C-alpha cells in the first residue's frame, strides 16, 4: 500500500492535474478528494479524463476529512490554505499549491494580497539557484510543509536565474513578458476567460506591476543574485488552454560566451530543465503534460541584453508536477519518481 494523498480543491484544474500525477505515481495512492461548491458530486463530472477515479465522490474540504493521510495537497484559492493547514498534524506533508505560504516578506504579502500573512514555508522549486551556491532542494529534505511556486514565477525564475547566479546579467533591469493559457487562472467562471472573449485574441492583464506573482519572482531572483531585483512583468492571456511561454531579458554584464555557458552549466544535471541546442526555441506544445521546462538563451548584441525564453505547462511543472517533485524530495524518494518528462505534442 502506497502513501495516501488527499487532494483538496479536486474539482479545479490544478486539483485534477494533481490527481492525474498522484494516481500514476508508483508509491502514492489517491485518498480523499474534496471540494467546496461541488461537494457531493462525482469527480467524473469535473474531470472525465480521470476514468479510474471518476466514481469518487467529492467530500467537504475540512481538516477532519483531510487528516489521516500521509500527504495533503491543497489546490485552493489564496487565503484558504492557512486555516486548514494549521489544523493538520505536524507529521503530515502538506503541499500548498496556493499562494498563502510562498512569500517571506509580510509587507509584500499584505500589499499584493490584502490579507493577514500566514507565514512562509519551505519553497518548492528544487532547481532554484541561490547566491550561496546551493539549490532550493536542500531545504526540502524532510520538510512537512511545502509552498508550491506560482506557475508564472516558475517560468520566469527558470529562464533568468542562471544568469543572475553567474553574474553575467544585471539584476537592476529585468523585463519579463509572458504568453499564458487561461487554465492558470483557475476554473471559476470569469467573463474575461469565456471562449467568446479569448478565442482569436491576445490580451495583456495586470499591466504595470500589479500582478500578485511580482513579489514572488523578485524574491526568487534576489535569492539567485544576492542583490536587489528590479522587475517589469507583463503577462498576456492567449487562446491556448494550458502553457506558459516566458521571454525574459536583462542587461548583459559579461561576455556572450559566458552567458551561454552559465545556462548550460546551471541545468546540466537537472532532470526537468533542458537547455535546448542553439537555434532551437522553446514551444509550449513540446512540454504539454510534462514536468519539464525547455529553456533557450541568446544575446541581443545591438541592445546589449540577454534574452532567455522558457516554456512550461502551467498545470504540470507550474503546479502539480512541482508539488509531486517536492513531495518526492521531502519523503526521501527519487526526485523524478512518477513524473513525466516527455510532452504530448502536437
Helices and strands as residue ranges (DSSP letters): E 3-8, H 13-24, E 28-35, G 43-45, G 51-53, E 59-60, H 63-66, E 71-74, H 81-86, E 93-96, H 106-113, E 122-123, G 136-139, E 145-147, H 151-166, E 174-180, G 182-185, G 191-193, H 195-198, E 202-205, H 214-225, E 231-238, E 244-251, H 256-266, E 273-275, G 284-287, E 293-300, E 305-312, I 316-320, H 321-330
